[in-house]
Amino acid sequence: MSQAAAQPARLPSPDRSTPQLICELCRQFYGLGWVSGTGGGISIRDEEGVWVAPSGVQKERIDPEVESITLIQNWTAISGD
């Protein structure tokens, strides 16, 4: 395996935040049938910590301005409910 192929993709891209990316992925995963409306869990780890999508919320309707995307650092919730 080449060195480039072994490296994980870096997220998020400069034009969107990690909470926005989680919302986009939730909508895409729902559209593909990979998760049910409120089932499945989505999280992303970046330089700030681990971001976790809310539980029990319609995945196709998640909005980072409305729903709480939780940031966890050192096993402590920094933002979110």
Secondary structure, DSSP 8 states (H G I E B T S, - for coil): --HHHHS----S-TTS-HHHHHHHHHHHHHHTTSS-SS-S--EEE-SS-EEE--SSS-GGG--TTTS--EEEETTEEEE--
